[in-house]
Amino acid sequence: MKEQVDVKELKEGRYVIIDDEPCVIKSISKSKPGKHGSAKARVEAIGIFDNQKRSIISSVSSKIFVPLVERKSAQVLSISDDIAQLMNMDDYSTFELKIPEEYKDRVKEGEEITYITSMGKMKIDLR
């Protein structure tokens, strides 16, 4: 799910879609309008799921898509290598997610963790 907003409404720490990938905004810089054009905005962002740096330059009055990013909780049922089998705490559905390297020591069987979901993708996120 996604919605459309003006570029001028974007803020650091919020989300934006760049190259069909949901990203978190790291910085926004705006330039003054020139003699023959409107003010421009440069948005620097990092992909939520692939950690790739992306940027766009756009008119502040143009529209851009922002993703719906949900933070959910799940219980860890089992761990096999770097894959965790999880059970969603809302609807009790089970699924598997790769455990990111930085969370390997913090994901334990039987414990509750948080994960994020957006645009059909999911990722463990223990912030």
DSSP file (Angstrom, degrees, kcal/mol; ACC not computed):
  #  RESIDUE AA STRUCTURE BP1 BP2  ACC     N-H-->O    O-->H-N    N-H-->O    O-->H-N    TCO  KAPPA ALPHA  PHI   PSI    X-CA   Y-CA   Z-CA
    1    1 A M              0   0    0      0, 0.0    67,-2.3     0, 0.0     2,-0.3   0.000 360.0 360.0 360.0 144.2    0.0    0.0    0.0
    2    2 A K  E     -A   67   0A   0     65,-0.2     2,-0.3   116,-0.1    63,-0.0  -0.982 360.0-154.9-152.2 159.6    1.2    3.5   -0.8
    3    3 A E  E     -A   66   0A   0     63,-2.4    63,-3.0    -2,-0.3     2,-0.4  -0.907  21.5-115.4-135.0 165.4   -0.2    7.0   -0.9
    4    4 A Q  E     +A   65   0A   0     -2,-0.3     2,-0.3    61,-0.2    61,-0.2  -0.864  35.3 165.4-108.9 133.9    0.8   10.2   -2.8
    5    5 A V  E     -A   64   0A   0     59,-2.9    59,-3.0    -2,-0.4     2,-0.2  -0.899  41.5 -90.8-136.1 166.0    2.1   13.4   -1.1
    6    6 A D  E >   -A   63   0A   0     -2,-0.3     3,-1.4    57,-0.2     4,-0.3  -0.524  33.0-124.5 -73.9 146.8    3.8   16.6   -2.2
    7    7 A V  G >  S+     0   0    0     55,-2.4     3,-1.6    52,-0.3    54,-0.2   0.855 110.2  63.0 -59.3 -35.5    7.6   16.5   -2.1
    8    8 A K  G 3  S+     0   0    0     52,-1.7    -1,-0.3     1,-0.3    53,-0.1   0.679  95.8  60.5 -66.4 -16.0    7.6   19.6    0.2
    9    9 A E  G <  S+     0   0    0     -3,-1.4    -1,-0.3    51,-0.2    -2,-0.2   0.547  80.3 110.5 -86.9  -7.9    5.7   17.6    2.9
   10   10 A L    <   -     0   0    0     -3,-1.6     2,-0.3    -4,-0.3     6,-0.1  -0.351  48.1-169.1 -69.3 147.4    8.6   15.0    3.3
   11   11 A K    >   -     0   0    0      4,-0.1     3,-1.6    -2,-0.0    14,-0.3  -0.956  30.8 -91.0-135.3 154.7   10.6   14.9    6.5
   12   12 A E  T 3  S+     0   0    0     -2,-0.3    14,-0.2     1,-0.2     3,-0.1  -0.376 112.3  27.1 -62.9 141.1   13.8   13.2    7.6
   13   13 A G  T 3  S+     0   0    0     12,-2.7    -1,-0.2     1,-0.4    13,-0.1   0.232 101.1 104.9  89.1 -13.5   13.1    9.8    9.3
   14   14 A R  S <  S-     0   0    0     -3,-1.6    11,-3.0     1,-0.1    -1,-0.4  -0.263  73.0 -99.8 -88.1-177.6    9.9    9.3    7.3
   15   15 A Y  E     +B   24   0B   0      9,-0.2     2,-0.3    52,-0.2     9,-0.2  -0.760  35.1 172.4-111.8 153.2    9.5    6.9    4.4
   16   16 A V  E     -B   23   0B   0      7,-2.3     7,-3.0    -2,-0.3     2,-0.6  -0.975  31.6-118.6-149.6 155.5    9.5    7.4    0.6
   17   17 A I  E     +B   22   0B   0     48,-2.4     2,-0.4    -2,-0.3    48,-0.3  -0.898  33.7 172.0-102.2 120.5    9.4    5.2   -2.5
   18   18 A I  E >  S-B   21   0B   0      3,-2.2     3,-1.0    -2,-0.6    -2,-0.1  -0.998  72.6  -6.1-126.3 128.9   12.4    5.5   -4.8
   19   19 A D  T 3  S-     0   0    0     -2,-0.4    -1,-0.1     1,-0.2    -2,-0.0   0.888 128.5 -60.2  54.6  43.2   13.0    3.1   -7.7
   20   20 A D  T 3  S+     0   0    0      1,-0.2    -1,-0.2    -3,-0.1    -3,-0.1   0.769 115.8 113.4  57.3  29.6   10.0    1.0   -6.4
   21   21 A E  E <  S-B   18   0B   0     -3,-1.0    -3,-2.2    27,-0.0     2,-0.3  -0.997  71.4-120.5-131.0 128.7   11.7    0.4   -3.1
   22   22 A P  E     -B   17   0B   0      0, 0.0    26,-2.5     0, 0.0    27,-0.5  -0.520  40.6-178.6 -68.8 132.1   10.6    1.7    0.3
   23   23 A C  E     -BC  16  47B   0     -7,-3.0    -7,-2.3    24,-0.3     2,-0.5  -0.922  28.8-125.8-132.1 153.9   13.3    3.9    1.8
   24   24 A V  E     -BC  15  46B   0     22,-2.6    22,-2.2    -2,-0.3     2,-0.4  -0.877  35.1-118.5 -98.8 133.9   13.8    5.9    5.0
   25   25 A I  E     + C   0  45B   0    -11,-3.0   -12,-2.7    -2,-0.5    20,-0.3  -0.568  32.5 175.7 -77.8 126.4   14.7    9.6    4.4
   26   26 A K  E     -     0   0B   0     18,-2.8     2,-0.3    -2,-0.4    19,-0.2   0.777  66.3  -2.1 -98.2 -35.9   18.2   10.5    5.7
   27   27 A S  E     - C   0  44B   0     17,-1.8    17,-2.9   -16,-0.1     2,-0.4  -0.992  51.8-162.8-156.9 150.9   18.3   14.1    4.4
   28   28 A I  E     - C   0  43B   0     -2,-0.3     2,-0.4    15,-0.2    15,-0.2  -0.997   9.4-175.2-134.0 128.4   16.4   16.7    2.4
   29   29 A S  E     - C   0  42B   0     13,-2.2    13,-3.2    -2,-0.4     2,-0.4  -0.989   8.1-159.1-125.0 136.4   17.9   19.8    0.9
   30   30 A K  E     - C   0  41B   0     -2,-0.4     2,-0.3    11,-0.2    11,-0.2  -0.907   3.1-152.3-116.5 140.3   15.8   22.4   -0.9
   31   31 A S        -     0   0    0      9,-2.9     9,-0.5    -2,-0.4     3,-0.1  -0.767  26.5-103.6-107.4 156.6   17.0   25.0   -3.3
   32   32 A K        -     0   0    0     -2,-0.3     8,-0.2     7,-0.2     2,-0.1  -0.374  47.5 -90.5 -72.0 153.7   15.5   28.5   -4.0
   33   33 A P        -     0   0    0      0, 0.0     5,-0.2     0, 0.0     6,-0.2  -0.419  46.1-140.1 -65.3 141.2   13.5   28.9   -7.2
   34   34 A G    >   -     0   0    0      4,-0.3     3,-0.7    -2,-0.1     5,-0.0  -0.176  31.6 -85.1 -91.6-172.1   15.6   30.1  -10.2
   35   35 A K  T 3  S+     0   0    0      1,-0.2    -1,-0.0    -2,-0.1     3,-0.0   0.858 126.3  23.5 -63.2 -36.8   14.9   32.6  -12.9
   36   36 A H  T 3  S+     0   0    0      2,-0.1     2,-0.3     0, 0.0    -1,-0.2   0.079 121.9  36.8-120.3  23.7   13.1   30.0  -15.1
   37   37 A G  S <  S-     0   0    0     -3,-0.7     2,-0.2     3,-0.0     3,-0.1  -0.939  74.7 -88.9-160.9-178.0   11.9   27.3  -12.7
   38   38 A S        -     0   0    0     -2,-0.3    -4,-0.3    -5,-0.2    -2,-0.1  -0.460  56.4 -75.7 -97.0 170.9   10.5   26.2   -9.4
   39   39 A A        -     0   0    0     -6,-0.2    21,-2.1    -2,-0.2    22,-0.4  -0.357  49.6-146.1 -64.3 145.3   12.3   25.3   -6.1
   40   40 A K  E     - D   0  59B   0     -9,-0.5    -9,-2.9    19,-0.3     2,-0.4  -0.812   6.6-152.5-114.8 155.2   13.9   21.9   -6.2
   41   41 A A  E     -CD  30  58B   0     17,-3.2    17,-2.4    -2,-0.3     2,-0.6  -0.991   2.8-154.6-127.5 137.1   14.4   19.3   -3.4
   42   42 A R  E     -CD  29  57B   0    -13,-3.2   -13,-2.2    -2,-0.4     2,-0.6  -0.958  13.8-164.1-110.7 120.1   17.1   16.7   -3.2
   43   43 A V  E     -CD  28  56B   0     13,-2.8    13,-1.8    -2,-0.6     2,-0.5  -0.918   3.8-165.5-110.0 121.0   16.1   13.7   -1.1
   44   44 A E  E     +CD  27  55B   0    -17,-2.9   -18,-2.8    -2,-0.6   -17,-1.8  -0.910  22.3 163.3-103.6 129.1   18.7   11.3    0.1
   45   45 A A  E     -CD  25  54B   0      9,-3.1     9,-3.1    -2,-0.5     2,-0.4  -0.935  32.1-137.0-144.1 163.6   17.4    7.9    1.4
   46   46 A I  E     -CD  24  53B   0    -22,-2.2   -22,-2.6    -2,-0.3     7,-0.2  -0.991  34.1-108.4-125.6 132.8   18.4    4.4    2.3
   47   47 A G  E  >  -C   23   0B   0      5,-2.6     4,-1.3    -2,-0.4   -24,-0.3  -0.320  18.6-143.7 -60.3 134.4   16.4    1.3    1.3
   48   48 A I  T  4 S+     0   0    0    -26,-2.5    -1,-0.1     1,-0.2   -25,-0.1   0.905  97.4  28.5 -65.0 -42.5   14.6   -0.4    4.2
   49   49 A F  T  4 S+     0   0    0    -27,-0.5    -1,-0.2     1,-0.1   -26,-0.1   0.720 133.3  29.1 -97.0 -23.7   15.1   -3.9    2.9
   50   50 A D  T  4 S-     0   0    0      2,-0.1    -2,-0.2     0, 0.0    -1,-0.1   0.458  88.4-134.2-117.8  -1.7   18.3   -3.6    0.8
   51   51 A N     <  +     0   0    0     -4,-1.3     2,-0.3     1,-0.2    -3,-0.1   0.712  51.6 151.7  56.1  25.0   20.3   -0.8    2.6
   52   52 A Q        -     0   0    0      1,-0.0    -5,-2.6    -6,-0.0     2,-0.3  -0.677  47.6-121.3 -86.2 138.5   21.1    0.8   -0.8
   53   53 A K  E     +D   46   0B   0     -2,-0.3     2,-0.3    -7,-0.2    -7,-0.2  -0.625  38.2 174.3 -77.1 135.4   21.6    4.6   -0.9
   54   54 A R  E     -D   45   0B   0     -9,-3.1    -9,-3.1    -2,-0.3     2,-0.3  -0.971   9.8-173.6-138.0 153.2   19.2    6.3   -3.3
   55   55 A S  E     -D   44   0B   0     -2,-0.3     2,-0.3   -11,-0.2   -11,-0.2  -0.995   4.5-168.2-146.1 152.9   18.5    9.9   -4.1
   56   56 A I  E     -D   43   0B   0    -13,-1.8   -13,-2.8    -2,-0.3     2,-0.5  -0.983  10.7-152.4-136.2 149.6   16.0   11.9   -6.2
   57   57 A I  E     +D   42   0B   0     -2,-0.3     2,-0.3   -15,-0.2   -15,-0.2  -0.994  33.3 153.4-120.6 126.3   15.8   15.5   -7.3
   58   58 A S  E     -D   41   0B   0    -17,-2.4   -17,-3.2    -2,-0.5     2,-0.1  -0.968  49.7 -88.1-149.7 159.0   12.4   16.8   -7.8
   59   59 A S  E >   -D   40   0B   0     -2,-0.3     3,-1.4   -19,-0.2   -52,-0.3  -0.478  38.0-127.5 -65.9 141.3   10.3   20.0   -7.8
   60   60 A V  T 3  S+     0   0    0    -21,-2.1   -52,-1.7     1,-0.3   -53,-0.2   0.738 108.5  54.3 -66.6 -20.1    8.9   20.7   -4.3
   61   61 A S  T 3  S+     0   0    0    -22,-0.4    -1,-0.3   -54,-0.2     2,-0.1   0.541  89.2  97.8 -90.8  -6.1    5.4   21.0   -5.8
   62   62 A S  S <  S-     0   0    0     -3,-1.4   -55,-2.4     1,-0.1   -54,-0.3  -0.350  76.1-110.7 -79.6 164.8    5.5   17.6   -7.6
   63   63 A K  E     -A    6   0A   0    -57,-0.2     2,-0.3   -56,-0.1   -57,-0.2  -0.649  31.9-177.6 -95.8 150.7    3.9   14.5   -6.1
   64   64 A I  E     -A    5   0A   0    -59,-3.0   -59,-2.9    -2,-0.3     2,-0.3  -0.982  26.5-112.5-144.0 153.1    5.7   11.4   -4.8
   65   65 A F  E     -A    4   0A   0     -2,-0.3   -48,-2.4   -48,-0.3   -61,-0.2  -0.672  23.8-165.5 -89.0 140.5    4.6    8.1   -3.4
   66   66 A V  E     -A    3   0A   0    -63,-3.0   -63,-2.4    -2,-0.3   -50,-0.2  -0.978  19.7-126.4-120.6 139.2    5.2    7.1    0.3
   67   67 A P  E     -A    2   0A   0      0, 0.0     2,-0.8     0, 0.0   -65,-0.2  -0.439  15.9-118.1 -83.5 156.9    4.9    3.5    1.4
   68   68 A L        -     0   0    0    -67,-2.3     2,-0.5    -2,-0.1    51,-0.4  -0.864  35.9-169.3 -89.4 113.0    2.7    2.3    4.3
   69   69 A V        -     0   0    0     -2,-0.8     2,-0.4    49,-0.1    49,-0.2  -0.928   0.4-165.8-110.6 122.1    5.3    0.8    6.7
   70   70 A E  E     -E  117   0C   0     47,-2.6    47,-2.3    -2,-0.5     2,-0.5  -0.879  12.1-150.3-111.4 139.0    3.9   -1.3    9.6
   71   71 A R  E     +E  116   0C   0     -2,-0.4     2,-0.3    45,-0.2    45,-0.2  -0.936  27.7 173.4-105.3 123.2    5.8   -2.4   12.7
   72   72 A K  E     -E  115   0C   0     43,-3.2    43,-2.7    -2,-0.5     2,-0.3  -0.813  25.2-124.9-127.3 165.3    4.4   -5.7   14.1
   73   73 A S  E     +E  114   0C   0     -2,-0.3    16,-2.2    41,-0.2    17,-0.4  -0.856  26.2 174.5-114.3 151.7    5.3   -8.1   16.8
   74   74 A A  E     -EF 113  88C   0     39,-2.6    39,-3.3    -2,-0.3     2,-0.4  -0.979  28.1-121.1-148.6 155.8    6.0  -11.9   16.5
   75   75 A Q  E     -EF 112  87C   0     12,-2.5    12,-2.1    -2,-0.3     2,-0.7  -0.857  28.4-122.6-101.3 137.9    7.1  -14.7   18.7
   76   76 A V  E     + F   0  86C   0     35,-2.8    34,-3.2    -2,-0.4    10,-0.2  -0.697  30.4 177.4 -80.5 115.8   10.2  -16.7   17.6
   77   77 A L  E     -     0   0C   0      8,-3.1     2,-0.3    -2,-0.7    -1,-0.2   0.892  63.5 -16.0 -85.3 -44.7    9.2  -20.3   17.3
   78   78 A S  E     - F   0  85C   0      7,-1.2     7,-3.1    31,-0.1     2,-0.4  -0.988  54.0-140.4-157.0 160.7   12.5  -21.8   16.2
   79   79 A I  E     - F   0  84C   0     -2,-0.3     2,-0.4     5,-0.2     5,-0.2  -0.995  14.0-179.6-129.0 129.0   15.8  -20.8   14.7
   80   80 A S  E >   - F   0  83C   0      3,-2.9     3,-2.1    -2,-0.4     2,-0.4  -0.945  66.8 -53.2-130.1 110.7   17.7  -22.8   12.0
   81   81 A D  T 3  S-     0   0    0     -2,-0.4     0, 0.0     1,-0.3     0, 0.0  -0.470 123.0 -21.0  57.4-113.7   21.1  -21.3   11.0
   82   82 A D  T 3  S+     0   0    0     -2,-0.4    17,-3.5    -3,-0.1     2,-0.5   0.122 119.4  96.0-111.1  21.7   20.2  -17.7   10.1
   83   83 A I  E <   -FG  80  98C   0     -3,-2.1    -3,-2.9    15,-0.3     2,-0.5  -0.944  56.0-160.3-113.3 129.6   16.4  -18.3    9.5
   84   84 A A  E     -FG  79  97C   0     13,-3.0    13,-2.2    -2,-0.5     2,-0.6  -0.915  11.8-142.7-109.0 133.2   13.8  -17.6   12.3
   85   85 A Q  E     -FG  78  96C   0     -7,-3.1    -8,-3.1    -2,-0.5    -7,-1.2  -0.857  31.1-170.4 -92.0 123.4   10.4  -19.2   12.2
   86   86 A L  E     -FG  76  95C   0      9,-3.6     9,-2.3    -2,-0.6     2,-0.5  -0.804  22.2-149.4-119.0 154.1    8.0  -16.5   13.5
   87   87 A M  E     -FG  75  94C   0    -12,-2.1   -12,-2.5    -2,-0.3     7,-0.2  -0.986  26.3-125.2-122.6 120.9    4.4  -16.4   14.6
   88   88 A N  E  >  -F   74   0C   0      5,-3.0     4,-1.2    -2,-0.5   -14,-0.2  -0.400  12.8-143.8 -62.0 134.4    2.5  -13.1   14.2
   89   89 A M  T  4 S+     0   0    0    -16,-2.2    -1,-0.1     2,-0.2   -15,-0.1   0.614  93.0  50.3 -80.0 -11.2    1.0  -12.0   17.5
   90   90 A D  T  4 S+     0   0    0    -17,-0.4    -1,-0.1     3,-0.1   -16,-0.1   0.921 130.2   9.6 -89.2 -54.4   -2.1  -10.6   15.9
   91   91 A D  T  4 S-     0   0    0      2,-0.1    -2,-0.2     0, 0.0    -3,-0.0   0.389  92.7-125.2-111.7   3.1   -3.4  -13.3   13.6
   92   92 A Y     <  +     0   0    0     -4,-1.2     2,-0.2     1,-0.2    -3,-0.1   0.681  55.2 152.4  62.1  21.6   -1.1  -16.2   14.7
   93   93 A S        -     0   0    0     -6,-0.1    -5,-3.0     1,-0.0     2,-0.4  -0.523  36.6-136.5 -76.2 151.2    0.1  -16.9   11.1
   94   94 A T  E     +G   87   0C   0     -7,-0.2     2,-0.3    -2,-0.2    -7,-0.2  -0.859  31.8 153.3-112.7 147.8    3.6  -18.4   10.9
   95   95 A F  E     -G   86   0C   0     -9,-2.3    -9,-3.6    -2,-0.4     2,-0.4  -0.959  35.0-114.5-159.6 169.1    6.3  -17.4    8.5
   96   96 A E  E     -G   85   0C   0     -2,-0.3     2,-0.3   -11,-0.2   -11,-0.2  -0.924  26.1-179.6-118.1 141.1   10.1  -17.4    8.1
   97   97 A L  E     -G   84   0C   0    -13,-2.2   -13,-3.0    -2,-0.4     2,-0.3  -0.983  32.2-110.3-135.5 148.6   12.5  -14.5    8.0
   98   98 A K  E     -G   83   0C   0     -2,-0.3    26,-0.5   -15,-0.2   -15,-0.3  -0.571  33.7-125.0 -73.2 137.1   16.3  -14.2    7.6
   99   99 A I        -     0   0    0    -17,-3.5     5,-0.1    -2,-0.3    -1,-0.1  -0.763  26.6-123.7 -85.5 119.5   17.9  -12.9   10.8
  100  100 A P    >   -     0   0    0      0, 0.0     3,-1.9     0, 0.0     4,-0.5  -0.301  21.4-114.7 -61.6 148.1   20.0   -9.8   10.0
  101  101 A E  G >  S+     0   0    0      1,-0.3     3,-1.1     2,-0.2     4,-0.3   0.851 113.8  56.0 -51.6 -41.9   23.7  -10.1   11.0
  102  102 A E  G 3  S+     0   0    0      1,-0.2    -1,-0.3     2,-0.1     3,-0.1   0.632 111.1  44.3 -72.4 -11.7   23.5   -7.3   13.6
  103  103 A Y  G X> S+     0   0    0     -3,-1.9     3,-1.4     1,-0.1     4,-1.3   0.358  78.0 106.7-110.6   4.6   20.6   -9.1   15.4
  104  104 A K  T <4 S+     0   0    0     -3,-1.1     3,-0.3    -4,-0.5    -2,-0.1   0.857  85.1  43.3 -55.2 -39.9   21.9  -12.7   15.5
  105  105 A D  T 34 S+     0   0    0     -4,-0.3    -1,-0.3     1,-0.2    -2,-0.1   0.597 113.9  52.1 -82.4 -10.6   22.8  -12.6   19.2
  106  106 A R  T <4 S+     0   0    0     -3,-1.4     2,-0.7     1,-0.0    -2,-0.2   0.586  87.7  84.9-102.5 -13.1   19.5  -10.9   20.2
  107  107 A V     <  +     0   0    0     -4,-1.3     2,-0.3    -3,-0.3     6,-0.0  -0.822  58.7 170.1 -94.6 115.7   17.0  -13.2   18.5
  108  108 A K    >   -     0   0    0     -2,-0.7     3,-1.7     4,-0.0   -32,-0.3  -0.938  39.2 -94.7-128.6 148.0   16.2  -16.1   20.8
  109  109 A E  T 3  S+     0   0    0     -2,-0.3   -32,-0.2     1,-0.2     3,-0.1  -0.296 108.4  19.2 -59.3 139.3   13.6  -18.9   20.7
  110  110 A G  T 3  S+     0   0    0    -34,-3.2    -1,-0.2     1,-0.3     2,-0.2   0.239  99.5 115.3  86.5 -13.9   10.4  -18.2   22.7
  111  111 A E    <   -     0   0    0     -3,-1.7   -35,-2.8   -35,-0.1     2,-0.4  -0.493  66.9-117.4 -89.7 160.0   11.0  -14.4   22.8
  112  112 A E  E     +E   75   0C   0    -37,-0.2     2,-0.3    -2,-0.2   -37,-0.2  -0.808  36.5 176.6 -96.2 134.8    8.9  -11.7   21.2
  113  113 A I  E     -E   74   0C   0    -39,-3.3   -39,-2.6    -2,-0.4     2,-0.3  -0.812  24.6-119.8-128.8 169.8   10.5   -9.5   18.5
  114  114 A T  E     -E   73   0C   0     -2,-0.3    11,-2.1   -41,-0.2     2,-0.3  -0.861  26.4-179.4-110.9 150.7    9.4   -6.8   16.2
  115  115 A Y  E     -EH  72 124C   0    -43,-2.7   -43,-3.2    -2,-0.3     2,-0.3  -0.967  19.0-131.9-141.5 158.6    9.5   -6.8   12.4
  116  116 A I  E     -EH  71 123C   0      7,-2.8     7,-2.0    -2,-0.3     2,-0.4  -0.860  16.6-167.3-113.4 149.5    8.5   -4.3    9.7
  117  117 A T  E     +EH  70 122C   0    -47,-2.3   -47,-2.6    -2,-0.3     2,-0.3  -0.999  15.7 154.1-137.1 137.3    6.4   -4.9    6.6
  118  118 A S  E >   - H   0 121C   0      3,-2.2     3,-2.1    -2,-0.4   -49,-0.1  -0.931  65.6  -2.3-161.8 136.4    5.9   -2.8    3.6
  119  119 A M  T 3  S-     0   0    0    -51,-0.4     3,-0.1    -2,-0.3   -50,-0.1   0.829 129.1 -51.6  51.0  39.9    5.0   -3.4   -0.1
  120  120 A G  T 3  S+     0   0    0      1,-0.3     2,-0.3  -119,-0.0    -1,-0.3   0.511 116.2 108.4  80.9   4.6    4.9   -7.2    0.4
  121  121 A K  E <   -H  118   0C   0     -3,-2.1    -3,-2.2     2,-0.0     2,-0.3  -0.838  47.7-162.9-114.5 153.7    8.3   -7.4    2.0
  122  122 A M  E     +H  117   0C   0     -2,-0.3     2,-0.3    -5,-0.2    -5,-0.2  -0.961   8.7 176.4-135.2 153.0    9.2   -8.2    5.6
  123  123 A K  E     -H  116   0C   0     -7,-2.0    -7,-2.8    -2,-0.3     2,-0.3  -0.979  35.0-110.8-155.3 140.2   12.3   -7.7    7.8
  124  124 A I  E     +H  115   0C   0    -26,-0.5     2,-0.3    -2,-0.3    -9,-0.3  -0.571  38.9 176.9 -69.9 133.1   13.3   -8.3   11.4
  125  125 A D        -     0   0    0    -11,-2.1   -11,-0.1    -2,-0.3    -2,-0.0  -0.880  14.8-178.5-145.3 106.7   13.9   -4.9   13.0
  126  126 A L              0   0    0     -2,-0.3   -11,-0.1     1,-0.2    -2,-0.0  -0.033 360.0 360.0 -99.9  30.8   14.7   -4.7   16.8
  127  127 A R              0   0    0    -13,-0.0    -1,-0.2     0, 0.0     0, 0.0   0.514 360.0 360.0 -71.5 360.0   14.9   -0.9   17.3
